[in-house]
């Protein structure tokens, strides 16, 4: 389906849901500590969005987007 949904829970209570579309692949960087990353819409030439997930030693989700298009004057 090329989509990723991350659901953050504390006990049985959902505290956040993040959905990402147009994901072609997920790269596992560190299986033991649960570190992985993926690009959102990797074929888009104007924006590159990188999502990094870490499960241990603490849960963390970082998203960053880089604009590759020139700024209008």
Buried (B, 14 or more C-beta within 10 A) or exposed (E): EEEBEEEEEEEEEEEEEEEBEBBEEEEEEEEEEBBBBBBBBEEEEEEBBBBBBBBEEEEEEEEEEEEEEEEEE
